[in-house]
Amino acid sequence: MKIKNKIYKEEEGQGSVEIILLIGLILVIVILTGNYIFNISNSINNSLKQLIEKGRDEILLEI
């Protein structure tokens, strides 16, 4: 009994579609996470800026 090497071709392309959907989902998650981190960073920077300006103004008023 001989066993022949057969290559089965995927006719519908479902594997490719699934990979494209996974890559798209990962991209969306990365963009949303980056946006969230960027907003947190901006909030921290604004708070520090206000604190530094308030401290500077108080020191200048004492001089």
N, CA and C atoms as a LAMMPS dump frame, in Angstrom:
ITEM: TIMESTEP
0
ITEM: NUMBER OF ATOMS
189
ITEM: BOX BOUNDS ff ff ff
-5.0000000000000000e+02 5.0000000000000000e+02
-5.0000000000000000e+02 5.0000000000000000e+02
-5.0000000000000000e+02 5.0000000000000000e+02
ITEM: ATOMS id mol type element x y z
1 1 1 N 0.846 -1.185 0
2 1 2 C 0 0 0
3 1 3 C 0.886 1.242 0
4 2 1 N 0.722 2.061 -0.985
5 2 2 C 1.51 3.285 -1.099
6 2 3 C 0.733 4.47 -0.555
7 3 1 N 1.477 5.344 0.16
8 3 2 C 0.869 6.571 0.665
9 3 3 C 1.396 7.723 -0.177
10 4 1 N 0.501 8.432 -0.807
11 4 2 C 0.896 9.561 -1.645
12 4 3 C 0.837 10.85 -0.846
13 5 1 N 1.786 11.72 -1.141
14 5 2 C 1.807 13.041 -0.521
15 5 3 C 0.769 13.916 -1.217
16 6 1 N -0.267 14.267 -0.505
17 6 2 C -1.293 15.125 -1.092
18 6 3 C -1.274 16.464 -0.381
19 7 1 N -1.372 17.509 -1.132
20 7 2 C -1.457 18.854 -0.584
21 7 3 C -2.897 19.312 -0.747
22 8 1 N -3.496 19.596 0.389
23 8 2 C -4.87 20.071 0.365
24 8 3 C -4.859 21.589 0.35
25 9 1 N -5.45 22.134 -0.673
26 9 2 C -5.514 23.591 -0.785
27 9 3 C -6.81 24.088 -0.168
28 10 1 N -6.673 25.164 0.515
29 10 2 C -7.846 25.767 1.123
30 10 3 C -8.526 26.629 0.068
31 11 1 N -9.737 26.288 -0.233
32 11 2 C -10.449 26.971 -1.305
33 11 3 C -11.151 28.239 -0.839
34 12 1 N -11.569 28.289 0.411
35 12 2 C -12.391 29.396 0.871
36 12 3 C -11.588 30.546 1.461
37 13 1 N -10.36 30.327 1.866
38 13 2 C -9.538 31.395 2.427
39 13 3 C -9.932 31.793 3.834
40 14 1 N -10.556 30.885 4.569
41 14 2 C -11.023 31.217 5.908
42 14 3 C -9.854 31.469 6.854
43 15 1 N -8.776 30.744 6.689
44 15 2 C -7.61 30.938 7.543
45 15 3 C -7.041 32.336 7.417
46 16 1 N -6.969 32.819 6.195
47 16 2 C -6.451 34.169 5.961
48 16 3 C -7.365 35.221 6.572
49 17 1 N -8.638 35.021 6.453
50 17 2 C -9.603 35.969 7.01
51 17 3 C -9.485 36.005 8.53
52 18 1 N -9.313 34.845 9.151
53 18 2 C -9.181 34.801 10.606
54 18 3 C -7.919 35.516 11.062
55 19 1 N -6.827 35.341 10.34
56 19 2 C -5.578 36.023 10.693
57 19 3 C -5.735 37.53 10.538
58 20 1 N -6.393 37.971 9.476
59 20 2 C -6.604 39.403 9.263
60 20 3 C -7.465 39.981 10.387
61 21 1 N -8.504 39.252 10.795
62 21 2 C -9.36 39.715 11.893
63 21 3 C -8.59 39.784 13.205
64 22 1 N -7.736 38.803 13.478
65 22 2 C -6.944 38.822 14.708
66 22 3 C -5.97 39.993 14.719
67 23 1 N -5.323 40.234 13.594
68 23 2 C -4.385 41.363 13.507
69 23 3 C -5.138 42.677 13.684
70 24 1 N -6.306 42.791 13.084
71 24 2 C -7.124 43.995 13.237
72 24 3 C -7.555 44.203 14.677
73 25 1 N -7.95 43.127 15.352
74 25 2 C -8.361 43.216 16.751
75 25 3 C -7.192 43.647 17.632
76 26 1 N -6.025 43.076 17.398
77 26 2 C -4.835 43.458 18.166
78 26 3 C -4.512 44.928 17.93
79 27 1 N -4.624 45.386 16.708
80 27 2 C -4.353 46.784 16.378
81 27 3 C -5.326 47.719 17.102
82 28 1 N -6.585 47.365 17.134
83 28 2 C -7.585 48.189 17.83
84 28 3 C -7.285 48.237 19.328
85 29 1 N -6.937 47.105 19.912
86 29 2 C -6.61 47.067 21.342
87 29 3 C -5.398 47.933 21.637
88 30 1 N -4.379 47.863 20.791
89 30 2 C -3.173 48.673 20.997
90 30 3 C -3.492 50.162 20.888
91 31 1 N -4.302 50.549 19.927
92 31 2 C -4.657 51.964 19.756
93 31 3 C -5.459 52.468 20.957
94 32 1 N -6.434 51.693 21.416
95 32 2 C -7.243 52.112 22.569
96 32 3 C -6.403 52.206 23.839
97 33 1 N -5.519 51.256 24.035
98 33 2 C -4.645 51.283 25.213
99 33 3 C -3.701 52.479 25.154
100 34 1 N -3.137 52.749 23.982
101 34 2 C -2.258 53.911 23.825
102 34 3 C -2.98 55.207 24.097
103 35 1 N -4.203 55.314 23.631
104 35 2 C -4.999 56.516 23.864
105 35 3 C -5.278 56.699 25.358
106 36 1 N -5.602 55.618 26.047
107 36 2 C -5.875 55.667 27.48
108 36 3 C -4.626 56.108 28.246
109 37 1 N -3.481 55.526 27.926
110 37 2 C -2.224 55.886 28.593
111 37 3 C -1.854 57.331 28.284
112 38 1 N -2.071 57.778 27.054
113 38 2 C -1.784 59.158 26.676
114 38 3 C -2.638 60.136 27.488
115 39 1 N -3.92 59.816 27.67
116 39 2 C -4.802 60.684 28.463
117 39 3 C -4.373 60.746 29.922
118 40 1 N -3.966 59.612 30.485
119 40 2 C -3.488 59.595 31.869
120 40 3 C -2.22 60.436 31.984
121 41 1 N -1.322 60.293 31.024
122 41 2 C -0.07 61.057 31.039
123 41 3 C -0.344 62.56 30.951
124 42 1 N -1.263 62.952 30.101
125 42 2 C -1.621 64.377 29.994
126 42 3 C -2.209 64.907 31.295
127 43 1 N -3.032 64.108 31.946
128 43 2 C -3.619 64.508 33.211
129 43 3 C -2.545 64.713 34.276
130 44 1 N -1.607 63.802 34.363
131 44 2 C -0.51 63.924 35.33
132 44 3 C 0.341 65.146 35.02
133 45 1 N 0.65 65.358 33.742
134 45 2 C 1.47 66.512 33.351
135 45 3 C 0.783 67.831 33.69
136 46 1 N -0.518 67.905 33.454
137 46 2 C -1.253 69.14 33.772
138 46 3 C -1.264 69.397 35.28
139 47 1 N -1.438 68.332 36.06
140 47 2 C -1.438 68.491 37.518
141 47 3 C -0.077 68.978 38.011
142 48 1 N 0.995 68.4 37.494
143 48 2 C 2.335 68.817 37.899
144 48 3 C 2.623 70.254 37.466
145 49 1 N 2.158 70.618 36.275
146 49 2 C 2.374 71.986 35.784
147 49 3 C 1.685 72.994 36.699
148 50 1 N 0.45 72.697 37.087
149 50 2 C -0.276 73.601 37.985
150 50 3 C 0.408 73.694 39.343
151 51 1 N 0.909 72.575 39.854
152 51 2 C 1.597 72.564 41.137
153 51 3 C 2.878 73.393 41.077
154 52 1 N 3.646 73.244 40.022
155 52 2 C 4.892 74.006 39.88
156 52 3 C 4.603 75.497 39.74
157 53 1 N 3.595 75.841 38.951
158 53 2 C 3.242 77.255 38.786
159 53 3 C 2.759 77.862 40.095
160 54 1 N 1.98 77.116 40.859
161 54 2 C 1.49 77.616 42.147
162 54 3 C 2.652 77.812 43.116
163 55 1 N 3.572 76.865 43.174
164 55 2 C 4.741 76.993 44.042
165 55 3 C 5.623 78.157 43.633
166 56 1 N 5.819 78.338 42.331
167 56 2 C 6.625 79.457 41.827
168 56 3 C 5.996 80.795 42.191
169 57 1 N 4.677 80.881 42.007
170 57 2 C 3.985 82.132 42.329
171 57 3 C 4.071 82.46 43.818
172 58 1 N 3.95 81.461 44.681
173 58 2 C 4.043 81.71 46.117
174 58 3 C 5.437 82.137 46.518
175 59 1 N 6.451 81.556 45.921
176 59 2 C 7.834 81.954 46.23
177 59 3 C 8.089 83.38 45.756
178 60 1 N 7.598 83.728 44.599
179 60 2 C 7.8 85.087 44.074
180 60 3 C 7.059 86.119 44.916
181 61 1 N 5.902 85.757 45.484
182 61 2 C 5.159 86.702 46.324
183 61 3 C 5.877 86.949 47.643
184 62 1 N 6.635 85.958 48.12
185 62 2 C 7.352 86.131 49.376
186 62 3 C 8.603 86.991 49.221
187 63 1 N 9.123 87.089 48.011
188 63 2 C 10.352 87.84 47.785
189 63 3 C 10.06 89.31 47.735
